[in-house]
Amino acid sequence: MKKRIILFFSTLLMLLIAFLPATTVKAAPDKSYAIQAILPDNQIDKNESYFDLKITPKKEQTLKVLIANTGTKPITVTAEINNAYTADSGVIGYDKYNAKLYKSKLPSLTSLVDGSRKQVVKLDTGENKTVEFKVKSPDSEYAGIILGGVTTTASVSPTKSKNINIKNQVRYVKGVVLRSKDDGVMPSMHLTSAAPRAVAGSTGISYMLDNTAPININKVKLTARIKHNGKTIKYNADNLQIAPNSQFNYFIPISKLTSGTYKAHITLKNDSGFSQSFDKNISVQQKEVDSVKEAISPKQKSNNKQWIGIIIGIIVLIIIVVWMYLYYSQRNKNGKGPKGRSGLRFGGKPKNDPNKATRSGNTRSSRYKK
């Protein structure tokens, strides 16, 4: 009986493991690459790994990036120069090919590139190549910085699992900072608008922020206090980054979004002396609340249906295993009994029945006498 119980639960466990979706993945390292900036003589800090250059007006600058194939198969890498922008998550990005500056008096990095902004490099196993971009300096000196980056992208080894095959891309960036004057420039932040919104399955309010100064802001701490219907919603975020001359929508989640007036007091500051505060009131209508909640409901329903299907499947498996266990257990038990018939079906020899033997003998004896 112990062996049967162990066998039963082992079978059930294996069935459950086989039924649930596999999550363990293993990537093959056959395609990979690395990059390195080749820093020129006008690099301000040689210890930095990105370009931080003091440029001279009306002079051409060459940006060189070494790309190395570190995998065991050939690889194709795309390199391009892009402008810096502020993502809605509050980080500086360099991956948008068409990113534009916001209210800038300075030229963008992409407008200074002489020739193609994009290059495609094919590397054999163990091969290295250098890509070069020529950049023209502005015609006159300027305060602040021109910010962008050399972004490289390549398809690397796919992530494989039992049921899926995900194509992976790896992106590396080498920032490009062009400076002319050493005059300090202070950030100029504004909060221009706000609206209810749904982001990543959460409801809340997005606040449109911008920086119209040609300088970036690092390690920013955001503190928000939002009053609504007599309650105060508190929100904090650290290590935000804001690009020069950029605009972005920063989302503050509010779990129970309802109609009414939301009065926000938002403060941005860092340890370098930057600090600005904003007050913004918005009135949220019920139709806006309904629209925001409707935007996240399809995802929730889809997830619920998926889990309901998994639970039903597990219950069906348990019922099938229990039924099989009880059926075969009872069948084996009957097969060992003195009057069981299952032994005959499986070719076993039935025990001698004295009554049947006597009847069989009497029958043969009667026929003999006749």
MARPA-257538 format. One record per residue: residue in three letters; x, y, z of N, C-alpha, C in turn; residue number from 1. Coordinates in pm, whole numbers. Layout:
N
aa:n_xx:n_yy:n_zz:ca_xx:ca_yy:ca_zz:c_xx:c_yy:c_zz:i
ALA:X:Y:Z:X:Y:Z:X:Y:Z:NUM
...
END
This chain:
370
aa:n_xx:n_yy:n_zz:ca_xx:ca_yy:ca_zz:c_xx:c_yy:c_zz:i
MET:83:-122:0:0:0:0:86:126:0:1
LYS:201:123:77:289:239:81:344:270:-57:2
LYS:384:166:-127:440:186:-260:338:249:-354:3
ARG:211:207:-342:107:262:-427:85:411:-398:4
ILE:87:447:-270:67:587:-232:181:674:-286:5
ILE:306:623:-270:421:698:-320:412:714:-471:6
LEU:374:603:-540:361:608:-685:253:706:-729:7
PHE:143:708:-653:30:796:-685:73:943:-678:8
PHE:137:984:-566:175:1124:-550:290:1163:-642:9
SER:377:1070:-673:485:1099:-769:429:1127:-907:10
THR:331:1044:-947:266:1063:-1077:193:1197:-1082:11
LEU:123:1231:-973:50:1358:-967:144:1476:-977:12
LEU:258:1469:-906:355:1578:-910:412:1597:-1049:13
MET:445:1486:-1116:501:1496:-1252:401:1555:-1350:14
LEU:274:1519:-1334:171:1573:-1421:154:1723:-1402:15
LEU:158:1769:-1277:143:1910:-1248:260:1990:-1305:16
ILE:382:1937:-1290:500:2005:-1343:493:2014:-1494:17
ALA:447:1905:-1558:438:1904:-1704:331:2000:-1754:18
PHE:225:2019:-1673:113:2102:-1716:145:2251:-1708:19
LEU:218:2293:-1600:247:2434:-1582:348:2482:-1685:20
PRO:338:2609:-1732:431:2660:-1833:572:2668:-1780:21
ALA:669:2633:-1862:809:2636:-1821:859:2779:-1816:22
THR:937:2813:-1712:990:2948:-1698:1142:2952:-1698:23
THR:1207:2838:-1686:1352:2835:-1684:1405:2841:-1826:24
VAL:1493:2937:-1852:1548:2953:-1985:1700:2949:-1979:25
LYS:1760:2918:-2091:1905:2911:-2099:1949:2968:-2233:26
ALA:2032:3070:-2227:2077:3136:-2349:2213:3082:-2391:27
ALA:2227:3061:-2521:2355:3016:-2574:2443:3138:-2604:28
PRO:2572:3136:-2568:2658:3253:-2587:2727:3255:-2722:29
ASP:2657:3218:-2829:2722:3211:-2959:2728:3347:-3028:30
LYS:2639:3441:-2992:2643:3575:-3052:2645:3680:-2941:31
SER:2753:3756:-2936:2765:3865:-2839:2870:3963:-2890:32
TYR:2869:4084:-2834:2966:4185:-2877:2989:4285:-2765:33
ALA:3093:4367:-2781:3126:4472:-2684:3174:4595:-2761:34
ILE:3164:4713:-2697:3210:4836:-2762:3299:4915:-2668:35
GLN:3381:5003:-2727:3469:5090:-2648:3489:5220:-2724:36
ALA:3474:5332:-2653:3499:5463:-2714:3649:5488:-2722:37
ILE:3696:5530:-2839:3836:5568:-2857:3844:5719:-2832:38
LEU:3890:5757:-2714:3883:5897:-2670:3990:5982:-2738:39
PRO:3950:6099:-2792:4047:6188:-2860:4125:6273:-2760:40
ASP:4215:6356:-2811:4299:6439:-2725:4220:6547:-2651:41
ASN:4109:6591:-2708:4031:6697:-2642:3928:6642:-2544:42
GLN:3948:6517:-2502:3864:6459:-2396:3893:6529:-2265:43
ILE:3789:6579:-2196:3808:6654:-2072:3857:6563:-1960:44
ASP:3793:6449:-1941:3831:6355:-1836:3864:6220:-1899:45
LYS:3991:6184:-1898:4035:6059:-1960:3985:5935:-1885:46
ASN:3940:5953:-1762:3892:5838:-1684:3748:5798:-1718:47
GLU:3678:5884:-1790:3541:5852:-1830:3542:5759:-1951:48
SER:3438:5677:-1964:3430:5583:-2076:3347:5638:-2192:49
TYR:3288:5757:-2174:3210:5820:-2282:3283:5945:-2332:50
PHE:3230:6002:-2440:3291:6123:-2498:3245:6246:-2421:51
ASP:3342:6319:-2362:3314:6446:-2296:3418:6544:-2349:52
LEU:3381:6617:-2455:3478:6687:-2537:3467:6840:-2527:53
LYS:3582:6905:-2519:3588:7052:-2526:3619:7086:-2672:54
ILE:3520:7144:-2739:3534:7163:-2884:3563:7309:-2918:55
THR:3620:7326:-3037:3653:7457:-3092:3555:7489:-3205:56
PRO:3501:7614:-3211:3406:7650:-3317:3462:7625:-3456:57
LYS:3376:7585:-3546:3407:7564:-3687:3517:7460:-3710:58
LYS:3523:7362:-3623:3623:7257:-3638:3554:7121:-3641:59
GLU:3606:7033:-3725:3546:6900:-3737:3603:6806:-3632:60
GLN:3514:6726:-3574:3551:6630:-3470:3514:6490:-3518:61
THR:3607:6395:-3499:3579:6256:-3538:3555:6172:-3413:62
LEU:3440:6107:-3410:3406:6016:-3299:3430:5873:-3344:63
LYS:3516:5800:-3269:3550:5663:-3305:3505:5567:-3195:64
VAL:3439:5459:-3238:3394:5355:-3144:3440:5220:-3195:65
LEU:3512:5145:-3110:3559:5012:-3145:3451:4910:-3111:66
ILE:3418:4824:-3207:3318:4719:-3186:3388:4584:-3200:67
ALA:3372:4497:-3100:3440:4367:-3099:3339:4254:-3093:68
ASN:3358:4153:-3176:3275:4032:-3173:3331:3940:-3065:69
THR:3257:3923:-2956:3302:3840:-2844:3235:3703:-2842:70
GLY:3157:3672:-2946:3087:3543:-2952:3161:3443:-3038:71
THR:3094:3334:-3067:3154:3225:-3146:3096:3218:-3287:72
LYS:3011:3314:-3323:2953:3319:-3457:2960:3461:-3512:73
PRO:2952:3479:-3645:2950:3614:-3702:2829:3693:-3649:74
ILE:2844:3825:-3645:2738:3910:-3591:2732:4039:-3672:75
THR:2611:4097:-3682:2590:4224:-3751:2547:4329:-3649:76
VAL:2619:4440:-3644:2594:4545:-3545:2558:4674:-3618:77
THR:2453:4742:-3573:2413:4872:-3627:2455:4981:-3529:78
ALA:2526:5082:-3579:2571:5195:-3497:2510:5323:-3553:79
GLU:2459:5409:-3463:2397:5534:-3508:2415:5642:-3403:80
ILE:2413:5766:-3448:2419:5882:-3356:2278:5937:-3338:81
ASN:2237:5952:-3210:2104:6003:-3177:2114:6115:-3076:82
ASN:2010:6197:-3070:2001:6300:-2967:1956:6239:-2835:83
ALA:1991:6303:-2725:1943:6261:-2593:1801:6310:-2572:84
TYR:1722:6232:-2499:1586:6272:-2464:1555:6218:-2324:85
THR:1449:6268:-2263:1406:6218:-2133:1288:6124:-2152:86
ALA:1306:5999:-2110:1197:5902:-2118:1094:5933:-2010:87
ASP:972:5885:-2031:864:5911:-1934:894:5849:-1798:88
SER:983:5752:-1792:1020:5690:-1664:1119:5775:-1585:89
GLY:1168:5883:-1645:1260:5971:-1574:1405:5930:-1587:90
VAL:1444:5881:-1705:1585:5850:-1734:1620:5909:-1870:91
ILE:1749:5934:-1892:1794:5988:-2020:1813:5873:-2118:92
GLY:1752:5885:-2236:1763:5781:-2338:1836:5832:-2462:93
TYR:1892:5736:-2537:1967:5770:-2659:1927:5680:-2776:94
ASP:1821:5606:-2763:1788:5501:-2860:1687:5544:-2966:95
LYS:1632:5664:-2957:1533:5710:-3055:1602:5781:-3171:96
TYR:1585:5726:-3290:1653:5782:-3407:1597:5921:-3443:97
ASN:1469:5945:-3416:1405:6071:-3455:1379:6163:-3336:98
ALA:1451:6146:-3226:1431:6231:-3109:1468:6376:-3141:99
LYS:1379:6470:-3105:1400:6612:-3132:1423:6687:-3000:100
LEU:1495:6800:-3009:1515:6884:-2892:1390:6970:-2868:101
TYR:1368:7009:-2741:1252:7088:-2704:1297:7231:-2670:102
LYS:1252:7327:-2751:1279:7469:-2728:1429:7496:-2707:103
SER:1509:7449:-2801:1653:7465:-2789:1705:7575:-2880:104
LYS:1797:7658:-2827:1864:7761:-2907:1994:7707:-2966:105
LEU:2035:7589:-2919:2157:7528:-2969:2123:7422:-3074:106
PRO:2214:7395:-3166:2189:7288:-3263:2193:7152:-3194:107
SER:2122:7058:-3248:2124:6922:-3194:2249:6849:-3241:108
LEU:2285:6742:-3171:2402:6664:-3211:2382:6604:-3350:109
THR:2263:6555:-3377:2238:6490:-3507:2249:6588:-3623:110
SER:2219:6717:-3598:2228:6817:-3705:2373:6853:-3738:111
LEU:2466:6816:-3650:2607:6847:-3670:2683:6734:-3739:112
VAL:2617:6619:-3758:2685:6504:-3819:2705:6528:-3969:113
ASP:2828:6508:-4013:2860:6522:-4155:2863:6381:-4217:114
GLY:2764:6351:-4299:2754:6218:-4357:2642:6139:-4293:115
SER:2647:6007:-4309:2541:5920:-4258:2546:5909:-4107:116
ARG:2428:5912:-4045:2418:5894:-3899:2415:5746:-3860:117
LYS:2398:5657:-3957:2384:5514:-3926:2483:5433:-4009:118
GLN:2547:5335:-3944:2640:5245:-4011:2611:5102:-3967:119
VAL:2624:5007:-4061:2603:4865:-4033:2738:4794:-4047:120
VAL:2776:4722:-3942:2905:4656:-3939:2886:4506:-3925:121
LYS:2951:4428:-4013:2948:4281:-4005:3082:4231:-3954:122
LEU:3078:4153:-3847:3200:4105:-3783:3206:3953:-3783:123
ASP:3318:3898:-3830:3340:3754:-3819:3381:3721:-3676:124
THR:3391:3593:-3646:3429:3548:-3512:3565:3605:-3475:125
GLY:3572:3673:-3359:3698:3729:-3310:3742:3856:-3380:126
GLU:3658:3913:-3469:3698:4032:-3544:3658:4160:-3472:127
ASN:3740:4266:-3487:3713:4399:-3434:3710:4499:-3548:128
LYS:3622:4598:-3539:3617:4706:-3637:3587:4838:-3566:129
THR:3633:4947:-3627:3610:5080:-3572:3515:5157:-3663:130
VAL:3408:5210:-3604:3318:5296:-3679:3352:5441:-3647:131
GLU:3337:5528:-3747:3372:5669:-3731:3256:5758:-3775:132
PHE:3233:5863:-3695:3132:5963:-3730:3199:6101:-3725:133
LYS:3181:6179:-3829:3239:6314:-3833:3133:6415:-3790:134
VAL:3171:6499:-3694:3079:6598:-3637:3139:6737:-3653:135
LYS:3061:6830:-3707:3104:6969:-3721:3071:7048:-3595:136
SER:3164:7128:-3549:3138:7214:-3433:3051:7332:-3475:137
PRO:2971:7388:-3383:2893:7508:-3415:2985:7624:-3453:138
ASP:2927:7725:-3515:3006:7836:-3568:3059:7928:-3458:139
SER:2999:7925:-3341:3043:8014:-3233:3038:7939:-3099:140
GLU:3100:7997:-2999:3098:7937:-2866:2957:7945:-2807:141
TYR:2930:7858:-2712:2797:7854:-2651:2808:7808:-2506:142
ALA:2708:7845:-2428:2698:7800:-2289:2611:7674:-2283:143
GLY:2639:7588:-2188:2564:7464:-2175:2631:7351:-2251:144
ILE:2555:7247:-2283:2611:7130:-2352:2519:7086:-2466:145
ILE:2579:7017:-2561:2505:6945:-2665:2520:6798:-2632:146
LEU:2407:6729:-2610:2412:6592:-2559:2346:6492:-2654:147
GLY:2411:6382:-2674:2358:6272:-2754:2437:6147:-2724:148
GLY:2439:6053:-2819:2512:5930:-2795:2528:5848:-2921:149
VAL:2633:5764:-2921:2651:5663:-3026:2587:5535:-2973:150
THR:2478:5493:-3037:2402:5376:-2993:2428:5260:-3087:151
THR:2463:5144:-3030:2484:5023:-3110:2379:4919:-3073:152
THR:2331:4848:-3175:2228:4746:-3155:2262:4623:-3238:153
ALA:2239:4504:-3181:2263:4379:-3254:2174:4270:-3200:154
SER:2133:4180:-3289:2060:4061:-3248:2161:3958:-3199:155
VAL:2143:3912:-3075:2236:3816:-3016:2168:3681:-3001:156
SER:2231:3592:-2927:2180:3456:-2914:2038:3457:-2862:157
PRO:1946:3382:-2926:1806:3380:-2880:1791:3307:-2747:158
THR:1691:3350:-2671:1656:3281:-2547:1559:3169:-2580:159
LYS:1595:3049:-2542:1512:2933:-2578:1455:2868:-2452:160
SER:1330:2826:-2462:1267:2745:-2357:1187:2637:-2426:161
LYS:1109:2567:-2349:1036:2452:-2404:936:2494:-2510:162
ASN:867:2606:-2488:756:2643:-2577:780:2772:-2654:163
ILE:888:2847:-2622:906:2976:-2686:1049:2991:-2734:164
ASN:1066:3082:-2827:1197:3117:-2879:1201:3268:-2897:165
ILE:1268:3339:-2805:1266:3484:-2802:1392:3538:-2870:166
LYS:1373:3629:-2966:1486:3692:-3031:1533:3809:-2943:167
ASN:1660:3804:-2904:1716:3905:-2815:1796:4009:-2892:168
GLN:1787:4134:-2847:1870:4242:-2899:1944:4306:-2783:169
VAL:2072:4335:-2804:2153:4401:-2703:2191:4539:-2754:170
ARG:2170:4640:-2669:2199:4778:-2708:2301:4836:-2611:171
TYR:2406:4897:-2666:2506:4969:-2587:2508:5114:-2633:172
VAL:2542:5204:-2539:2548:5347:-2571:2678:5407:-2517:173
LYS:2740:5489:-2598:2849:5573:-2552:2803:5718:-2566:174
GLY:2785:5784:-2452:2736:5921:-2452:2833:6016:-2520:175
VAL:2777:6122:-2578:2857:6226:-2643:2817:6361:-2583:176
VAL:2912:6426:-2515:2888:6558:-2458:2983:6656:-2526:177
LEU:2927:6758:-2588:3007:6862:-2654:2995:6991:-2573:178
ARG:3111:7042:-2525:3114:7165:-2446:3196:7271:-2520:179
SER:3160:7398:-2493:3234:7508:-2553:3284:7603:-2446:180
LYS:3194:7667:-2374:3229:7756:-2263:3219:7681:-2130:181
ASP:3289:7733:-2033:3282:7675:-1899:3178:7746:-1811:182
ASP:3104:7840:-1869:3003:7913:-1792:2896:7818:-1743:183
GLY:2860:7831:-1616:2758:7744:-1558:2619:7780:-1609:184
VAL:2540:7678:-1638:2402:7697:-1683:2312:7624:-1585:185
MET:2209:7689:-1537:2115:7628:-1443:1996:7569:-1518:186
PRO:1944:7457:-1472:1824:7398:-1535:1705:7492:-1524:187
SER:1612:7476:-1617:1489:7554:-1615:1371:7459:-1638:188
MET:1312:7415:-1527:1205:7315:-1533:1068:7381:-1527:189
HIS:969:7318:-1594:830:7366:-1592:735:7247:-1585:190
LEU:621:7271:-1519:511:7173:-1519:397:7239:-1594:191
THR:366:7188:-1712:272:7258:-1800:131:7201:-1801:192
SER:115:7071:-1779:-20:7013:-1784:-23:6880:-1709:193
ALA:-144:6828:-1689:-162:6700:-1621:-291:6636:-1671:194
ALA:-295:6502:-1667:-414:6431:-1715:-415:6290:-1656:195
PRO:-537:6235:-1629:-545:6095:-1583:-499:6001:-1692:196
ARG:-437:5888:-1649:-377:5799:-1747:-363:5659:-1688:197
ALA:-352:5561:-1777:-324:5423:-1736:-187:5384:-1789:198
VAL:-100:5334:-1702:35:5293:-1740:66:5159:-1676:199
ALA:102:5061:-1760:144:4929:-1712:43:4868:-1615:200
GLY:-86:4883:-1648:-190:4823:-1566:-226:4901:-1441:201
SER:-172:5022:-1424:-202:5104:-1306:-270:5234:-1349:202
THR:-357:5284:-1262:-421:5414:-1287:-346:5523:-1212:203
GLY:-355:5646:-1263:-288:5757:-1198:-297:5883:-1280:204
ILE:-205:5976:-1254:-204:6104:-1325:-64:6126:-1382:205
SER:-59:6168:-1509:67:6201:-1575:86:6352:-1574:206
TYR:206:6394:-1534:238:6537:-1528:341:6569:-1637:207
MET:307:6665:-1723:396:6705:-1832:502:6801:-1778:208
LEU:628:6754:-1779:740:6833:-1731:836:6862:-1846:209
ASP:910:6973:-1837:1011:7000:-1938:1129:7074:-1876:210
ASN:1242:7061:-1946:1364:7134:-1912:1406:7210:-2036:211
THR:1395:7343:-2033:1426:7423:-2152:1569:7475:-2152:212
ALA:1650:7435:-2056:1790:7479:-2050:1881:7376:-2117:213
PRO:1993:7420:-2175:2085:7327:-2241:2181:7260:-2141:214
ILE:2124:7200:-2040:2203:7130:-1940:2122:7013:-1885:215
ASN:2190:6904:-1856:2121:6789:-1799:2115:6800:-1647:216
ILE:2025:6721:-1584:2011:6720:-1438:2017:6574:-1394:217
ASN:2109:6543:-1302:2127:6405:-1257:2088:6389:-1110:218
LYS:2062:6264:-1072:2033:6227:-933:1924:6316:-873:219
VAL:1815:6329:-946:1703:6413:-902:1610:6334:-812:220
LYS:1570:6396:-703:1470:6336:-612:1337:6407:-632:221
LEU:1233:6330:-660:1099:6387:-680:1011:6353:-560:222
THR:948:6456:-506:853:6437:-394:720:6497:-435:223
ALA:612:6419:-422:479:6466:-460:380:6445:-346:224
ARG:296:6546:-326:185:6537:-230:59:6580:-306:225
ILE:-35:6487:-319:-156:6512:-398:-277:6500:-305:226
LYS:-355:6608:-296:-473:6609:-210:-599:6587:-293:227
HIS:-685:6497:-242:-809:6465:-313:-911:6413:-214:228
ASN:-1028:6478:-210:-1138:6438:-121:-1094:6424:25:229
GLY:-1014:6521:71:-973:6523:211:-858:6428:245:230
LYS:-806:6353:147:-695:6262:172:-571:6310:96:231
THR:-453:6273:148:-326:6311:85:-254:6187:34:232
ILE:-224:6188:-95:-149:6079:-157:-3:6119:-164:233
LYS:86:6037:-107:229:6068:-104:305:5979:-203:234
TYR:401:6042:-272:480:5967:-370:622:6023:-374:235
ASN:722:5933:-376:862:5972:-382:936:5888:-486:236
ALA:1033:5949:-551:1118:5878:-647:1259:5936:-640:237
ASP:1359:5849:-657:1499:5891:-649:1571:5864:-782:238
ASN:1687:5928:-796:1779:5904:-907:1716:5925:-1046:239
LEU:1632:6026:-1058:1579:6061:-1189:1686:6136:-1269:240
GLN:1677:6125:-1401:1768:6196:-1492:1685:6274:-1593:241
ILE:1727:6397:-1619:1653:6483:-1712:1750:6539:-1814:242
ALA:1722:6518:-1941:1810:6561:-2049:1792:6710:-2077:243
PRO:1890:6774:-2142:1875:6914:-2181:1764:6928:-2286:244
ASN:1693:7038:-2279:1592:7072:-2381:1504:6952:-2415:245
SER:1435:6901:-2314:1350:6783:-2334:1219:6799:-2259:246
GLN:1120:6725:-2304:986:6725:-2244:942:6581:-2225:247
PHE:873:6554:-2113:831:6416:-2085:710:6415:-1994:248
ASN:636:6302:-1996:520:6281:-1911:559:6191:-1795:249
TYR:558:6245:-1674:594:6162:-1558:466:6114:-1490:250
PHE:456:5982:-1473:334:5919:-1421:346:5894:-1272:251
ILE:243:5939:-1198:233:5911:-1054:112:5821:-1033:252
PRO:132:5698:-985:20:5604:-971:-74:5642:-857:253
ILE:-203:5624:-883:-308:5643:-781:-398:5522:-791:254
SER:-394:5436:-692:-461:5305:-701:-613:5317:-714:255
LYS:-673:5408:-638:-818:5425:-643:-851:5560:-705:256
LEU:-839:5566:-836:-866:5690:-909:-1016:5713:-919:257
THR:-1061:5829:-869:-1202:5866:-875:-1213:6008:-929:258
SER:-1335:6048:-961:-1356:6183:-1013:-1337:6285:-901:259
GLY:-1311:6411:-943:-1292:6518:-845:-1168:6599:-876:260
THR:-1132:6687:-783:-1016:6775:-800:-894:6717:-730:261
TYR:-782:6716:-802:-655:6670:-748:-559:6788:-741:262
LYS:-514:6822:-619:-424:6934:-598:-285:6879:-566:263
ALA:-191:6899:-660:-57:6841:-647:46:6947:-612:264
HIS:136:6912:-522:255:6991:-493:375:6900:-518:265
ILE:455:6932:-621:565:6847:-664:696:6924:-653:266
THR:796:6859:-592:928:6920:-574:1034:6833:-640:267
LEU:1124:6898:-716:1239:6832:-777:1366:6896:-721:268
LYS:1461:6813:-677:1588:6868:-629:1697:6761:-630:269
ASN:1822:6808:-629:1935:6716:-618:2041:6776:-527:270
ASP:2150:6702:-507:2255:6747:-414:2347:6853:-473:271
SER:2329:6884:-602:2414:6984:-666:2358:7125:-655:272
GLY:2249:7143:-582:2193:7276:-561:2068:7305:-641:273
PHE:2029:7214:-729:1906:7237:-807:1784:7207:-722:274
SER:1683:7294:-729:1557:7272:-658:1448:7357:-721:275
GLN:1338:7292:-755:1220:7362:-808:1094:7292:-760:276
SER:990:7374:-733:862:7319:-687:750:7369:-777:277
PHE:646:7287:-788:532:7320:-874:402:7285:-803:278
ASP:299:7365:-831:163:7336:-785:74:7323:-907:279
LYS:-3:7215:-909:-89:7191:-1025:-220:7128:-980:280
ASN:-332:7193:-1015:-465:7140:-984:-533:7095:-1113:281
ILE:-594:6978:-1109:-673:6933:-1224:-805:6875:-1174:282
SER:-906:6888:-1257:-1037:6832:-1227:-1060:6711:-1317:283
VAL:-1080:6596:-1256:-1097:6471:-1330:-1246:6437:-1336:284
GLN:-1297:6419:-1457:-1437:6386:-1478:-1457:6234:-1468:285
GLN:-1581:6193:-1439:-1611:6051:-1426:-1588:5976:-1557:286
LYS:-1617:6041:-1670:-1595:5974:-1798:-1446:5949:-1823:287
GLU:-1360:6037:-1770:-1216:6015:-1782:-1172:5897:-1695:288
VAL:-1231:5888:-1576:-1201:5774:-1487:-1242:5644:-1553:289
ASP:-1362:5642:-1612:-1410:5521:-1678:-1320:5483:-1796:290
SER:-1275:5582:-1869:-1189:5556:-1984:-1054:5497:-1941:291
VAL:-998:5550:-1832:-870:5501:-1782:-884:5358:-1731:292
LYS:-991:5331:-1656:-1010:5196:-1603:-1037:5095:-1715:293
GLU:-1105:5141:-1819:-1133:5052:-1931:-1004:5015:-2005:294
ALA:-907:5108:-2002:-780:5083:-2071:-700:4971:-2007:295
ILE:-717:4949:-1876:-642:4844:-1808:-723:4717:-1788:296
SER:-857:4723:-1805:-941:4605:-1777:-917:4488:-1871:297
PRO:-890:4510:-2003:-868:4393:-2090:-750:4307:-2044:298
LYS:-644:4369:-1995:-528:4293:-1948:-564:4212:-1824:299
GLN:-642:4273:-1734:-682:4203:-1613:-770:4084:-1646:300
LYS:-866:4102:-1739:-954:3992:-1776:-875:3879:-1840:301
SER:-781:3915:-1924:-700:3814:-1991:-621:3731:-1891:302
ASN:-562:3800:-1790:-486:3729:-1689:-576:3639:-1606:303
ASN:-697:3689:-1571:-790:3608:-1493:-831:3482:-1567:304
LYS:-861:3496:-1697:-901:3380:-1777:-789:3278:-1785:305
GLN:-667:3326:-1796:-553:3235:-1805:-539:3153:-1677:306
TRP:-551:3222:-1563:-538:3151:-1436:-655:3057:-1410:307
ILE:-775:3097:-1451:-891:3008:-1436:-870:2881:-1517:308
GLY:-818:2896:-1640:-790:2778:-1723:-687:2687:-1660:309
ILE:-582:2745:-1601:-478:2664:-1535:-536:2588:-1416:310
ILE:-616:2656:-1334:-674:2592:-1215:-767:2479:-1255:311
ILE:-853:2503:-1356:-944:2398:-1402:-865:2279:-1453:312
GLY:-759:2305:-1528:-677:2196:-1579:-615:2113:-1469:313
ILE:-566:2181:-1363:-506:2110:-1250:-611:2023:-1180:314
ILE:-732:2077:-1161:-838:2000:-1095:-874:1877:-1176:315
VAL:-885:1894:-1309:-917:1779:-1395:-808:1673:-1387:316
LEU:-682:1715:-1385:-572:1620:-1373:-579:1543:-1241:317
ILE:-608:1615:-1132:-618:1549:-1001:-730:1446:-1002:318
ILE:-847:1482:-1060:-960:1389:-1064:-924:1264:-1144:319
ILE:-856:1284:-1259:-819:1169:-1344:-723:1078:-1271:320
VAL:-623:1137:-1204:-523:1056:-1133:-587:980:-1017:321
VAL:-674:1048:-940:-741:981:-828:-829:867:-878:322
TRP:-902:890:-986:-989:785:-1041:-907:665:-1087:323
MET:-796:691:-1157:-711:582:-1203:-654:503:-1086:324
TYR:-614:576:-982:-558:509:-864:-661:419:-798:325
LEU:-783:472:-777:-888:394:-712:-931:276:-798:326
TYR:-940:297:-929:-984:192:-1019:-887:74:-1019:327
TYR:-758:103:-1040:-659:-4:-1048:-633:-67:-911:328
SER:-647:13:-805:-632:-43:-670:-740:-146:-642:329
GLN:-867:-113:-677:-978:-206:-656:-966:-327:-747:330
ARG:-919:-306:-867:-904:-415:-963:-800:-515:-916:331
ASN:-686:-464:-867:-582:-553:-816:-629:-628:-692:332
LYS:-707:-563:-610:-760:-626:-489:-853:-740:-525:333
ASN:-941:-723:-620:-1033:-829:-664:-957:-944:-727:334
GLY:-849:-914:-794:-773:-1019:-860:-709:-1114:-763:335
LYS:-686:-1076:-638:-624:-1163:-538:-727:-1240:-457:336
GLY:-855:-1211:-471:-958:-1280:-392:-985:-1420:-442:337
PRO:-1046:-1514:-358:-1072:-1654:-397:-1172:-1666:-507:338
LYS:-1262:-1567:-524:-1366:-1579:-628:-1344:-1479:-740:339
GLY:-1227:-1413:-741:-1204:-1311:-843:-1189:-1371:-981:340
ARG:-1228:-1295:-1082:-1219:-1340:-1221:-1106:-1269:-1295:341
SER:-1051:-1164:-1233:-951:-1088:-1306:-826:-1169:-1333:342
GLY:-797:-1267:-1246:-680:-1350:-1267:-690:-1427:-1397:343
LEU:-809:-1471:-1437:-827:-1544:-1562:-798:-1454:-1681:344
ARG:-834:-1325:-1670:-816:-1234:-1782:-669:-1208:-1810:345
PHE:-588:-1210:-1706:-447:-1183:-1724:-365:-1311:-1739:346
GLY:-435:-1430:-1761:-363:-1554:-1786:-322:-1627:-1660:347
GLY:-368:-1583:-1543:-332:-1651:-1418:-407:-1782:-1404:348
LYS:-351:-1875:-1330:-417:-2005:-1309:-511:-1997:-1190:349
PRO:-639:-2030:-1210:-735:-2023:-1099:-710:-2136:-1002:350
LYS:-745:-2110:-876:-732:-2215:-774:-836:-2325:-797:351
ASN:-800:-2449:-757:-890:-2562:-774:-1012:-2547:-687:352
ASP:-1129:-2568:-747:-1255:-2563:-675:-1305:-2706:-661:353
PRO:-1310:-2763:-542:-1351:-2903:-525:-1489:-2931:-577:354
ASN:-1579:-2835:-565:-1716:-2857:-613:-1718:-2872:-763:355
LYS:-1644:-2780:-833:-1643:-2785:-978:-1577:-2914:-1025:356
ALA:-1473:-2954:-956:-1404:-3079:-997:-1496:-3198:-983:357
THR:-1577:-3206:-876:-1668:-3319:-855:-1773:-3322:-963:358
ARG:-1826:-3200:-996:-1929:-3196:-1099:-1870:-3239:-1232:359
SER:-1750:-3193:-1258:-1688:-3232:-1384:-1666:-3382:-1389:360
GLY:-1627:-3442:-1277:-1606:-3587:-1273:-1734:-3662:-1290:361
ASN:-1844:-3618:-1228:-1973:-3684:-1240:-2021:-3679:-1384:362
THR:-2000:-3570:-1450:-2045:-3558:-1588:-1974:-3656:-1677:363
ARG:-1841:-3663:-1660:-1765:-3755:-1744:-1804:-3900:-1714:364
SER:-1832:-3929:-1586:-1869:-4067:-1546:-2002:-4104:-1605:365
SER:-2098:-4013:-1607:-2229:-4040:-1662:-2219:-4069:-1809:366
ARG:-2139:-3992:-1881:-2127:-4014:-2025:-2060:-4149:-2052:367
TYR:-1969:-4191:-1965:-1900:-4317:-1985:-1995:-4434:-1973:368
LYS:-2089:-4420:-1876:-2184:-4529:-1856:-2275:-4540:-1973:369
LYS:-2310:-4431:-2035:-2399:-4437:-2149:-2327:-4502:-2266:370
END
